[in-house]
Amino acid sequence: MTDQKIVLHVSEAYGGGVQAAIQRYANNSPGLNHRLIVRDRVAHDIDSDFSIETVNYEGSVGGFLLAARRHILDLRPEVVHLHSSFAGLLRVFDFGPDIQIVYTPHAYAFLRQDCSLISRWMFRIVEMALSVRRQTIAAISPFEAAQAAVLAGRQTRVKYLPNIVEQINHNPQRCLIDRAKAEVVMAGRISPQKDPLFFAEAARKSKSDVRWTWIGDGDPEARAALNEAGVFVTGWLPNALVMKHLGSADLYLHTARWEGAPITLLEAAALGTPILARKVESMVGLGYPFAGETPSDVAKAVDRFFSDSSYHEQTRKLTDESVRVHTSEAQSQALTILYGGER
């Protein structure tokens, strides 16, 4: 029997950025007993060395929520940290005053641009109704914190929990992947959120003689569109090889239509790869240099990056500053406030 305070993380979509975030929360609050109940997305597993007590559920979303509720009631952890919108539905249940509820949206569902306006309003109404319950909303970006503050009821606290990148063994010479041209990369699931069609259109409009690469996989039609635009798609890769691709690239171009606070950008920055990001409201406040709002504007920014040395250096400098802000120390302090430290 442990005397450590138990923090139970609940994720309906465990993989990718959410998986990486949870692992870093555990690493940066080591005095606590972190546990997991998850519904895996096996294809999105980041394949990292991380071992905590985990309950895996296979089945429907509804079944997962009921199973998670039973597990919470049986375990009675001091803190339940809900990750993303579906797990956030567990806030409808009253687990009693002895269990602290923490909710991290990892990008609110009502920000999605791939569904109807009616659906987005329904998502917002649900979030408004659930955000008046006793809880702490741990937002991962300044934009998400501002959205949470609008929704929050009198019993709701809103805290900023920055995403961070762990120390990466960065070789100043950078372990390059053999290629003849400079390379622009984007990493993530080929999905409406990451907007591969925007990336493809920027690649078409760019006049730079560079290689365009998408690290990841996903929707077959969108993958075909990337290929037609001359973009090389790597498919899903082990995490170590993803890091090698990120570290060897000349530029990371982030084209997502909506976001939380993407960890891949922090990883690229920590590996010394400059970043340009599509300007969308959810990225404001994270410190990354913006390339523009349209594929044409972004293509021009990419061309300028490779032809204008002062712009290249400015982009690199702003990218380096983003790493210094998003540190393990900053996240550790935020987690101490959020979870309350040891029992």
C-alpha positions in Angstrom: 0.0 0.0 0.0 1.5 3.3 -1.0 1.3 6.5 1.0 1.6 8.6 -2.2 -1.3 10.6 -3.5 -2.9 8.8 -6.4 -3.4 10.8 -9.7 -5.6 8.8 -12.1 -5.3 9.9 -15.7 -8.3 9.0 -17.9 -8.0 9.2 -21.7 -10.4 7.9 -24.3 -7.9 8.6 -27.1 -4.6 7.6 -25.7 -1.8 8.2 -28.2 0.2 10.9 -29.9 0.3 14.2 -28.2 -2.0 13.2 -25.3 0.2 10.2 -24.5 3.3 12.3 -24.6 1.7 15.0 -22.4 0.6 12.5 -19.7 4.0 10.9 -19.6 5.6 14.3 -19.0 3.1 15.1 -16.3 4.1 12.0 -14.5 7.8 12.6 -15.0 7.5 16.2 -13.7 5.6 15.3 -10.5 7.5 12.2 -9.3 6.3 12.4 -5.7 2.8 11.2 -6.8 1.4 7.8 -7.8 0.3 8.2 -11.4 -2.0 5.7 -12.9 -3.9 5.3 -16.2 -7.2 4.1 -17.5 -7.2 4.4 -21.3 -8.9 3.4 -24.5 -5.8 3.0 -26.8 -5.3 4.3 -30.3 -2.6 1.7 -31.1 -1.7 3.2 -34.4 -0.8 6.5 -32.6 1.3 5.0 -29.9 4.5 7.0 -29.6 6.6 4.0 -28.6 8.4 5.5 -25.7 9.8 4.0 -22.5 7.1 4.7 -20.0 5.7 2.3 -17.3 3.0 3.1 -14.9 0.0 1.0 -13.7 -2.4 1.0 -16.6 -5.9 -0.3 -17.2 -6.7 -0.8 -20.9 -10.2 -0.8 -22.2 -11.3 -2.2 -25.6 -14.8 -1.3 -26.7 -17.2 1.6 -27.3 -16.8 5.1 -26.0 -19.9 4.7 -23.9 -18.6 1.4 -22.4 -15.3 3.1 -21.7 -16.9 5.9 -19.8 -18.9 3.5 -17.6 -15.8 1.4 -17.0 -13.8 4.5 -16.1 -16.6 5.6 -13.7 -16.6 2.2 -11.9 -12.8 2.3 -11.7 -12.8 5.8 -10.1 -15.4 4.7 -7.6 -13.4 1.6 -6.7 -10.0 3.2 -6.5 -11.1 6.5 -4.9 -7.9 8.4 -6.1 -7.3 11.9 -4.7 -7.1 13.4 -8.2 -8.8 12.3 -11.5 -7.2 14.0 -14.5 -9.5 13.8 -17.5 -7.9 14.3 -20.9 -9.8 15.5 -24.0 -13.5 15.9 -24.7 -14.9 12.4 -24.4 -13.1 11.7 -21.1 -14.3 15.1 -20.0 -17.9 13.8 -20.2 -17.2 12.0 -16.9 -17.6 15.4 -15.3 -21.4 14.7 -15.4 -20.9 12.3 -12.5 -20.5 13.4 -8.9 -17.6 11.5 -7.4 -17.8 13.3 -4.0 -15.8 16.1 -2.4 -12.8 13.9 -1.6 -11.9 13.5 -5.3 -10.4 16.5 -7.1 -11.4 16.6 -10.8 -8.9 18.1 -13.3 -9.9 18.5 -17.0 -7.5 19.2 -19.8 -9.3 19.7 -23.2 -6.2 19.3 -25.4 -8.1 21.6 -27.9 -11.8 22.1 -27.3 -14.0 20.1 -29.6 -16.1 23.2 -30.5 -13.0 24.6 -32.3 -13.1 21.8 -34.8 -13.4 23.0 -38.4 -14.4 19.6 -39.9 -18.0 19.5 -38.6 -21.1 21.6 -39.0 -21.8 24.8 -37.2 -24.7 23.1 -35.4 -22.3 20.3 -34.1 -19.8 22.9 -32.9 -22.5 24.8 -31.0 -23.7 21.5 -29.4 -20.1 20.8 -28.3 -19.9 24.3 -26.8 -23.2 23.9 -25.0 -22.0 20.6 -23.5 -18.7 22.2 -22.4 -20.6 25.1 -20.9 -22.9 22.8 -18.9 -20.0 20.6 -17.6 -17.7 23.6 -16.9 -19.9 24.8 -14.0 -19.2 21.7 -12.0 -16.6 21.6 -9.2 -13.3 21.1 -11.0 -10.0 22.6 -12.3 -9.6 23.2 -16.0 -5.9 22.8 -16.8 -5.4 24.5 -20.1 -2.4 23.8 -22.2 -2.1 27.1 -24.0 -3.0 30.8 -23.3 -5.8 30.6 -25.9 -7.3 27.5 -24.3 -7.1 29.1 -20.9 -9.0 32.1 -22.2 -11.7 29.9 -23.7 -11.9 28.0 -20.4 -12.3 31.2 -18.4 -15.3 32.2 -20.6 -17.0 28.8 -19.9 -16.0 28.4 -16.2 -18.6 28.5 -13.4 -18.1 29.8 -9.9 -16.8 26.5 -8.6 -14.3 26.1 -11.5 -10.6 27.1 -11.3 -8.7 27.7 -14.5 -4.9 27.0 -14.5 -2.3 27.2 -17.2 -0.4 23.8 -17.6 2.2 24.4 -20.3 3.3 21.6 -22.5 7.0 21.0 -22.4 9.7 19.0 -24.1 12.0 16.8 -22.1 15.7 17.1 -22.5 16.7 15.8 -25.9 20.3 14.8 -26.7 20.8 17.5 -29.4 23.9 17.1 -31.5 25.0 20.5 -32.8 26.1 18.7 -36.0 22.6 17.1 -36.2 22.3 13.5 -37.4 21.2 14.1 -41.0 19.2 11.7 -43.0 20.8 11.4 -46.4 19.1 13.6 -49.0 20.2 16.0 -51.8 17.9 18.9 -51.0 16.9 21.0 -48.1 13.7 19.7 -46.4 10.5 21.1 -45.1 8.5 18.8 -42.8 5.2 18.5 -41.0 4.4 15.7 -38.5 1.1 14.2 -37.3 -1.9 12.3 -38.3 -3.1 13.0 -41.9 -6.5 14.4 -40.7 -8.7 17.5 -41.1 -7.2 19.0 -37.9 -3.6 19.0 -39.3 -4.9 20.1 -42.7 -2.7 18.2 -45.1 -4.5 19.8 -48.1 -3.2 23.2 -46.9 0.3 21.7 -46.7 0.0 20.2 -50.2 -1.2 23.6 -51.6 1.7 25.4 -50.0 4.1 22.9 -51.5 2.6 23.5 -54.9 2.9 27.2 -54.7 6.4 27.3 -53.2 9.2 28.3 -55.7 12.0 26.8 -53.5 13.8 23.8 -54.7 13.3 21.8 -51.5 11.9 18.4 -50.4 8.5 18.5 -48.7 7.8 15.7 -46.3 4.9 14.6 -44.1 5.9 12.5 -41.1 2.9 10.2 -40.3 -0.1 8.7 -42.0 -3.9 8.7 -41.9 -6.7 9.4 -44.4 -5.9 7.7 -47.7 -7.5 10.4 -49.9 -5.6 13.2 -48.2 -2.4 11.1 -48.4 -3.0 10.7 -52.1 -3.4 14.5 -52.4 -0.1 15.0 -50.6 1.6 12.6 -53.0 0.1 14.4 -56.0 1.6 17.7 -54.8 5.0 16.1 -54.6 5.0 15.6 -50.8 6.8 12.5 -49.5 4.8 10.7 -46.9 6.8 8.5 -44.5 3.9 6.6 -42.9 3.8 5.8 -39.2 7.3 5.6 -37.8 8.8 4.6 -34.4 9.4 7.6 -32.2 13.2 7.4 -32.4 13.0 7.7 -36.2 10.4 10.6 -36.0 13.0 12.4 -33.8 15.7 11.8 -36.4 13.5 13.2 -39.2 12.6 16.2 -37.1 16.2 16.9 -36.2 17.5 16.6 -39.7 14.9 18.9 -41.3 15.8 22.4 -42.3 12.3 23.8 -41.5 9.2 22.6 -39.6 6.0 24.0 -41.2 3.0 23.6 -39.0 -0.3 23.9 -40.9 -3.0 22.7 -38.5 -6.4 24.4 -38.7 -6.9 24.2 -34.9 -4.7 23.1 -32.1 -4.1 22.8 -28.4 -0.3 23.2 -27.8 1.4 20.7 -30.1 4.3 18.8 -28.5 5.9 17.9 -31.8 6.7 21.6 -32.4 8.6 21.7 -29.0 10.4 18.5 -30.0 11.4 20.0 -33.3 12.6 23.2 -31.7 14.6 21.4 -29.0 16.3 19.4 -31.8 17.4 22.7 -33.4 14.9 22.8 -36.3 13.4 26.3 -37.0 9.6 26.5 -37.0 7.1 28.5 -39.1 3.4 28.1 -38.2 0.2 28.8 -40.0 -1.5 31.7 -38.2 -4.7 30.4 -36.5 -6.1 31.8 -33.2 -5.4 28.7 -31.2 -1.6 29.1 -31.8 -1.5 32.7 -30.6 0.5 33.1 -27.4 2.7 30.0 -27.9 5.6 32.1 -29.2 6.1 30.5 -32.6 6.8 32.7 -35.7 3.8 32.8 -38.0 4.0 32.3 -41.8 0.6 33.6 -42.8 -3.0 32.5 -43.1 -3.3 31.2 -46.6 -1.3 28.6 -48.6 0.1 31.4 -50.8 1.3 33.4 -47.8 2.8 30.4 -46.2 4.6 29.4 -49.5 6.1 32.9 -49.7 7.3 32.7 -46.1 8.9 29.3 -46.8 10.6 30.8 -49.9 11.8 33.8 -47.9 13.1 31.5 -45.2 15.4 29.8 -47.7 16.4 32.9 -49.6 16.6 35.7 -46.9 19.4 35.1 -44.3 18.0 37.7 -41.9 14.5 36.2 -42.0 16.1 32.7 -41.5 18.0 33.9 -38.5 14.9 35.7 -37.0 12.8 32.5 -37.4 15.5 30.4 -35.7 15.9 32.9 -32.8 12.1 32.9 -32.1 12.0 29.1 -32.2 14.9 28.9 -29.7 13.1 31.2 -27.4 10.0 28.9 -27.4 12.1 26.1 -25.9 13.4 28.3 -23.1 9.9 29.2 -22.1 8.5 25.6 -22.2 10.7 23.9 -19.6 10.3 21.0 -17.2 10.8 23.4 -14.3 7.8 25.5 -15.4 5.6 22.5 -15.8 6.7 21.0 -12.5 5.7 24.2 -10.7 2.3 24.2 -12.5 1.7 20.5 -11.5 2.5 21.2 -7.9 -0.2 23.9 -7.8 -2.6 21.7 -9.8 -2.3 18.4 -7.9 -1.3 19.8 -4.5 2.0 17.9 -4.1 2.5 14.8 -2.0 -0.1 13.5 0.5 
